[in-house]
Structure formats: C-alpha cells, structure tokens
Amino acid sequence: MKLFFRFFTISLGIFFWVSSATSSEIKFYIHKNTLIYDTEKAEDSTTRQIEWNDIDVLENLLKENPNIRMLQLNSIGGSISAANYFADIIIDFELDTNVDGTCESACTTIFLAGQRRTIEKGSWLGFHQSYWKPDYVKKYYESEKQKSDWEDPFEFASWLYEDTQKEILQKLQYLTERGVEPNFAIKTLKANNDDMWYPRRKELESAGVIR
C-alpha cells in the first residue's frame, strides 16, 4: 500500500504523518531521521500492541525513507512472533533504537535489535515470561491437531513441552547475540507473566542492554 504524507511545520521541525491511515499506520510517524513507533497511538484499544499488520507499514516506511537512522519505541508489547520479525528488519536496516516512555514484554525484543540502544530519562524497559492464554492453547490444538497428527491432548502437551524449551533457548541465544550479559538474560525470564521486572539504568548499562 502506498502511503501519502501530509507535511506539518512546527517549531521543532517537520513531522510526517500518514493520511487516511489504517490502525497500524497511526502507530508510526517520522521526525527528521527518527521513525517513531508508538502503539498507544492506535485509536482502537484492541490494536494498541505489536501486530503482524505493523510489519508491512514498517518495511514501506524504511524503504521510502532511507535517511531514517533510529527507531523510537513506546509500547507495552504484543505478538512475540511479530516482534521477532520486526527485530530482524531493524537489524537488517542497521538502525539504532531508543525508548521514550515504556518498552515492555515483546517490545524489548525490538529494542535489543538496535545497534546503539538508549533510553530517555524517566523511561523504562520491562521484562517478563511469555504467556499463552488457555483458550488460545485450546484453539491452536483444535486447529492444528490433524495437520500435526496429534492423537490426543497428551501428544500435544508433549510437543508443547519441547517447543517451549526451544523458544526459551532461542530467546536466550538472541539476548546474548545482541551483547546482553548471560546472567541478566536469565533474569529476564524470572518475572511471572502477570508481573514485570523493570531493571534500573545502571543494571541495564552494566549488562550491555543499553549502550
């Protein structure tokens, strides 16, 4: 989809906004060489999160604006799989990342994709364990059981146990690949899904999370 921009001149410079925007497009805007991704901007509360629909908008904006050098984040998280793909794009475009507000859960995966990573004073990174709601687990089992040849929920549970271990290993590998100290990487998995761990700035600096 081609994006059409209106230009608004303000005292701080020129901001580019998407006209006739979809919910995903509203989350993005550009200021100078910074692409700002703020999921709280979505008008519908159900889309105030990281979604697969955001990926196409991200790729189009980066291709159409090769001067962009930084991605600024404000998000409470969302889809882990979408965040992983999002992060790969940021790595490929060799962008820096910055948090202005909060960056929690899956958003931290995107933040760690940055070459140089910074956090504004008064802003936070929040880490916790992944979570899969029971009704989503049930829907996934029912939709995939024939294709995956699961005879009963016990075979599915066995597959899920192995898949969970792979996912945890992949997350730890990603964190260390991005220069995060291993003990800190392990600590990111300790907070329960209904809790959040907000490390202080000095701990983030000493662990290589911000640099």
C-alpha positions in Angstrom: 0.0 0.0 0.0 1.4 3.4 -0.9 1.5 5.9 1.9 0.6 9.5 1.4 2.1 12.1 3.8 0.9 15.5 4.8 3.5 17.9 6.0 3.1 19.9 9.2 5.7 22.5 10.1 6.1 23.1 13.8 8.8 24.8 16.0 10.8 21.6 16.4 10.9 20.7 12.7 8.8 18.8 10.3 6.7 15.8 11.2 5.4 13.4 8.6 2.0 11.9 9.3 0.1 9.2 7.4 -3.1 10.5 5.9 -6.1 8.2 5.6 -4.2 5.9 7.9 -5.1 2.4 9.0 -4.8 1.4 12.6 -1.2 0.1 12.0 -0.1 3.3 10.2 -1.3 5.6 13.0 1.3 3.9 15.3 4.1 5.3 13.1 5.4 8.8 12.4 8.7 10.3 11.3 10.6 13.2 12.8 13.8 14.1 10.9 15.8 10.8 10.8 13.8 9.0 13.5 10.9 6.6 12.9 8.6 6.7 16.0 6.6 3.6 16.7 4.0 4.2 19.4 1.4 1.5 19.8 -0.5 3.7 22.2 -1.5 6.0 19.3 -3.8 3.3 17.9 -7.4 4.6 18.2 -8.8 1.1 18.8 -7.7 -0.3 22.2 -7.5 -3.8 20.8 -4.7 -2.8 18.4 -2.6 -1.0 20.9 0.1 -3.6 20.7 2.7 -5.0 18.3 0.9 -6.8 15.5 1.8 -8.5 12.2 -0.2 -5.8 10.4 2.5 -3.3 11.5 5.3 -5.1 9.6 4.3 -4.0 6.1 4.0 -0.4 7.2 7.4 -0.6 8.9 9.1 -2.0 5.7 7.5 0.5 3.4 8.5 3.5 5.6 12.1 2.3 5.9 12.3 1.7 2.1 10.7 5.1 1.3 12.8 7.0 3.8 16.4 5.7 3.6 17.6 8.6 5.8 16.0 7.0 8.9 18.7 6.0 11.4 16.7 5.5 14.6 13.6 3.7 15.8 12.0 5.3 18.8 9.7 3.0 20.9 6.7 3.3 23.2 4.8 0.0 23.6 3.5 -2.4 26.2 4.2 -5.4 23.9 2.1 -7.7 21.8 2.8 -10.6 19.4 6.1 -12.3 20.1 6.4 -13.7 16.6 5.7 -10.3 15.1 8.3 -8.7 17.4 10.9 -11.2 16.3 10.3 -10.4 12.6 10.2 -6.7 13.5 13.6 -7.1 15.2 15.1 -8.8 12.1 14.1 -5.8 10.0 15.7 -3.4 12.4 18.9 -5.4 12.4 18.9 -5.6 8.6 18.5 -1.8 8.3 21.2 -1.3 11.0 19.0 1.1 13.0 19.6 2.5 16.5 16.8 2.2 19.0 15.5 4.5 21.7 12.8 4.2 24.3 10.7 7.3 25.2 8.0 6.1 27.5 7.9 2.4 28.2 9.0 -0.7 26.3 7.6 -3.9 27.8 7.4 -7.6 27.0 7.8 -8.2 23.3 8.8 -4.6 22.7 12.2 -5.4 24.4 13.0 -7.8 21.6 12.6 -4.9 19.1 14.7 -2.6 21.3 17.6 -5.1 21.5 17.8 -5.2 17.7 19.3 -1.7 17.7 23.0 -1.1 17.0 23.1 1.7 19.6 20.4 1.5 22.3 19.4 4.3 24.5 16.6 5.1 27.0 15.3 8.6 27.8 15.4 9.6 31.5 12.2 8.6 33.2 11.5 5.8 30.6 11.6 2.0 31.3 12.3 -1.4 29.9 10.0 -4.2 31.3 10.7 -7.9 31.1 8.6 -11.0 32.0 7.9 -14.6 31.0 5.9 -15.4 27.9 2.3 -16.4 28.3 -0.2 -18.3 26.3 -3.8 -18.0 27.3 -5.7 -21.3 27.9 -8.4 -20.5 25.3 -5.7 -19.8 22.7 -3.9 -23.1 23.5 -7.3 -24.9 23.0 -7.9 -23.1 19.7 -4.4 -23.9 18.5 -4.7 -27.6 19.4 -8.1 -27.9 17.7 -7.0 -26.2 14.5 -3.6 -28.0 14.2 -4.2 -31.5 15.6 -5.0 -33.1 12.2 -2.1 -31.5 10.4 0.3 -32.3 13.2 -1.1 -35.8 13.7 -1.7 -35.4 17.5 -3.9 -38.2 18.6 -4.9 -36.6 21.8 -4.1 -33.6 24.1 -1.3 -35.6 25.7 0.6 -35.8 22.5 0.0 -32.1 22.0 1.3 -31.4 25.6 4.5 -33.4 24.8 5.0 -31.3 21.6 4.3 -28.1 23.6 6.9 -29.0 26.2 9.6 -29.4 23.6 8.5 -26.3 21.7 8.6 -24.2 24.9 12.2 -25.3 25.6 13.2 -24.3 22.1 11.5 -20.9 22.4 13.3 -20.2 25.7 16.7 -21.3 24.2 16.1 -19.1 21.1 15.3 -16.1 23.4 18.5 -16.6 25.4 20.5 -17.0 22.2 19.1 -13.8 20.8 19.8 -11.8 24.0 23.4 -13.0 24.2 23.8 -12.4 20.4 22.8 -8.8 21.0 25.5 -8.4 23.6 23.5 -8.9 26.7 25.3 -10.4 29.7 24.1 -14.1 30.2 23.1 -13.8 33.9 21.0 -10.8 33.0 19.4 -12.7 30.1 18.4 -15.5 32.5 16.9 -12.9 34.9 14.6 -11.6 32.1 12.8 -15.0 32.3 12.1 -14.9 36.1 9.2 -12.5 36.3 5.8 -14.1 36.1 3.6 -13.3 33.1 1.3 -11.2 35.3 4.3 -9.3 36.7 7.0 -7.1 35.2 10.7 -6.6 36.0 12.0 -3.1 35.5 15.8 -3.0 35.9 17.4 0.2 36.9 19.5 2.1 34.4 22.9 1.1 35.9 22.0 -2.5 35.7 20.9 -2.2 32.1 24.2 -0.4 31.3 26.4 -3.0 33.1 24.5 -5.9 31.4 25.0 -4.4 27.9 21.3 -3.8 27.3 21.8 -0.1 26.7 25.0 1.1 25.1 
